[in-house]
Amino acid sequence: MHIANGLGRGWMALLLAFVASTALAQAEAEYKPQVGQEGKDVVWVPTPQALVDKMLDMARVTPKDYVIDLGAGDGRTVITAAKRGARAHGIEYNGEMVALAKRAAAKEGVSERATFAEADIFASDFSKATVITLFLLPGLNVKLRPTLLDLRPGTRIVSNTFTMGDWEADETANVKGDDDSYYNTALLWIVPAKVAGRWKMPQGELTLKQSYQMVAGTLTDGSAPVMLKGGRLRGDEITFNAGPARYTGRVSGNTMAGTVTSGGASAPWSATRMP
C-alpha cells in the first residue's frame, strides 16, 4: 500500500509537471508577433540585440538604475537591463506582447527585476526612472519631449534611430549587428537642469538663456557685460567661459556652485537664482 501510494504520488507529480510544461509551451505558441504588425501608435519592429546592448552601454546602466522602456514590445530591452542587475520596467499597449515579455523574463530568470505593464505610454508615470529607452517615431518622441525634459536632471534617455526634433543628442553611435537591420543607430540625451534666468553672484550678475543643454548669456561684474561662450549642461553639470575664465559647477535647484579657473589659478564660485 505504501509503495503504491508512493508510486501514485510520483506519477501525479510527473503528470502535473507534464501538464504545466505543455501549458507553457501552448501559451508560447499561441502568440508570435510579426515584424511590421500594427500597434497603437507605431508598427512593431524589434531592436537588434547589438543595438540594445549599445543603448544600455551609452546610458551606462548599472544595478543602481531603474530603466523604463516605453513601448517594450517583446521585452528584450527590459530583460537585457535586468540581466545587468538593474531594475527594469516595460510599458506596452499590446496585452499579448506583455504576456510574451513576461514569459521571456521568467525563462531568463529575471522576473523579479524585469516587470511589464499593459498601458499607454502617454498615460503612464515614468518620473522615477533614471534611464528611459524608446524606439518610437520622431513625432511621438517630440510629443513626449516636454515630459522627458521635466524628469530629474541627469536622467539618461536613449533612442533607437529616431531623434527628438531640435533637441540635439548628446551622443550618437552606430553598431553593426548580426543582421542588416536599418535600425542601427543609438542616440543619447541627458536631461539638463533648468537654468534660464538671472543669477546673483558675489562678483556680479549672471544672465542665462537656455536651449535644451546649450547655454548662452552674459556675466556683468560692474563693467561692460561679458558674453558667455561654450555654455553647456550635462545633467546638473554646467560649464561656460566668460572672457579668459572657465566656469565649471553643478546646479541644485536655485543654486549653483563650482570652480572658476583663469590664468592658471582656481577659486570657488557660487550663484543664487534671482526672482
N, C-alpha and C positions, 0 to 999 in steps of 0.2 A: 504493500500500500504506500509506504513512504517513498519507495523507488518510483512507483507510478506517478505519485504526486509530484515528485521532483522532475520526472520527465515531462509531466504536463506543464509545469511552470516553465521549464526550459523551452518547450515548443511554443508556449504562449509568448514568451519574451522574443523568440525568433520571429514569430508571426507579427507581433507588434512592430518590431524593428523593420521587417519587410514592408509592412503597410505604410509606415512613416516614410521610408526611403522612396517607396513607389509614389506616395502622395507628393513628396517634394519634387520628384522627377516630373510628375504630371504637371505640377504648378509651374515648373520652369519651362515646360514645353508649351504651356498654354499661351504664353505671350513672348513673342520675339519682335522687338522693334525693327522697323525698316528704315534704312537711311533715306531721308527726304520726306518722311511721314509728317503730316501737318500737326502742329501744336497750337496753343492759344495765340501766340504772337510770332513764332518762328517755326520753320521745319526743323526736324531733328537730324543733326549730323554729329557723330561722335568726335570728340577731340582726340587726336592721335596720342598714344601714351607718352611718346617722346616729348610732345609739347606740354602735356600735363606736368611731366617732371620738370621741364624748363620753367613753366609758370610758377611752380612752387619753389623752385630754386631762386628765381628772381625775387619772390616775395620773402625769401629767407625764412621759410616756415620751420618752426621748432615745436617741441612738445608744449611750450608755453602759449602757443597760439590757439585761437578759436577761428577756424576757417568756415566761411559760409559761401556755398556755391549757389548762384542764382540761375535757376534753370538746370537742375542737377542731372537730368537725363538718366543714363544707366548707372550713375553714381560713381564713375571711375575716379573723378577728381576728389570727391569726398573720401573715398576708400584709400586713395593714394596718400592723402594728407593724414588720415588716421594711422596708416602704416608708419608714418614718420613720427608718430607719437602725439600729434595734435588732436584736439577735439575738433570735429568737423560735422557740419550740418548742411544738408542739401534741401533746397526748396524747389519743388517740381509740381507743375499743374496737372500732369497726367498721372492718375492714380495707378495705372498698370505699370508705368515706369517706376513709380515709388516702390511698389511691391517687388519689382525686379531688382532695384537697387538694394533693398533690404535683404533680399536673398543673397545677393552678391557679397554684401558686407558680412553676413553670417558665414558664408562659405570661406571668406578670407579671415575670419576670426576677429573682426574689428567692430562688431555691433555695438559694443559699449562706448566706443569713441566716434563711430560713424552713424549719424541719425538722419532721418529723412522726414519731410512733411509734405503732404499734398496741399499746396496753397498757391496763391497768386503772388508773385514777387512784388507787385505794386501795392499789395495789401498786407505785406509782411514787415515785421520789425527785425532788422539786422544790425541794430545800433551797437550791440555788444561784440560784434566781430572785430578781430584785429587784422584779418585778411578777407578780402572779397574776391571771388573768382567768378568769371562770367564768359559766356560765348553767345552774345546777342548782337543783333544788327545795330548799326550806328544810331539809328533813330531811337531805339529803345535805350541805348546807353545814354544818349542825351536826355531822354525823359527821366532816367534815373539820376542823372548828374547832380541836381540840387540836393537830393537825399544823400548821395555819396559825399558831397562836399561838406555836409553837416556832421559827418562822422568825426570821431575823435582824431585830432591831428596826429599824423604818423600811421594811420590805418593804410595798409597796402591794398591796392586794387590791381588785379591782373586780368587782362582780357585776351581771349583767343582772337587774333586777327583784326578785330574791329575797334575803331577809335572812339574818342569821347568828344567829337566835334572839334571846337577850337581849344579845348583843354589839351595841351601838348603833353605827350607821355614823358615821364622822367627817364625811362629806359625802354629800349626796343631790342629784341633779339629774334633771330631766325634759327630754326632747327631743321635737321634732315632726319626723318624717322624711317621706319621700316616700309612705309608706303609713300606714294607720291601725292599725298593729300595737298590740296591747295592751301589748306589752313595750317600754316607752319610758322606763324609769327606770334610772339608773345609781347604784350605791351604792359608796362608797369607805371602806375601813378601812385604817388604818396600824398595823402590828403594834407594840404597845407593849413597851418594856423591862419586865423583871420587877423590881419594887422593893419588894414587900411584905416587911416585917420591920423590924428595928431597925438604925438607922444612928447611928454616933458622929460628932458634930460638935464642933469646938473649944468652942462655946458650950453644948453640952448633948447631948441625945439626941433623935433623930427616929424616931418610930414610925409606920410607914406601913401602911395597908390598901389593897388594890387590887382593883378590879373592872374588868377589861379596861383601858381607858385612863383610867378615873376613879380618883382617889387621894384618900384621907382619912387622918386620923391626928392626932398631937399632936407638939408641939415642947416639950421640957422643958429649961429652962436654969437649974435650981436653984430656981425658984419654982414656982408652980402651972402645970400643963401648959396650953399654948395650943392650942386646936383649930385645925386647918388648914381653910382654905376655898378653894374654887376650884381644887382639885388636879386636874391633868390631865397626861396623857402624849400626846405625838405622836411616835411612834417612840422615839428615845432622848432627846427633849427633855422636860423636866419643868418644870412651873410650879405654884406654890401660894402662898397667903397665910397668914402666921402673925401675927395681930394687924395692926399697920399695915405690916408688912414684906412685900414682894413678892419671892419667890424664883424665879429662872429658872436653868436649868442643863442639863447633859447627863449622862446615865447611861452609864458604861462598865464593865460587869460589876459589880464590887463597890465601885465608887467613883462619886461624883457631885461635880460642881463647877460653879460658875457665879457669878452676881452677885445680891446681895440689895440691894434699894432701899427706903429708908424716910426719910420727911421730906425728900425731895429729894437725899439723899446715897446713894452706892452704895459697896459693898465686896464683895470676893470671899468666897465661902463654899465649903466642901467637906464631904463626908461619906464615911465608910467603913462598909460593911456589917459588922454585928456577928454573931458566931457564934449 
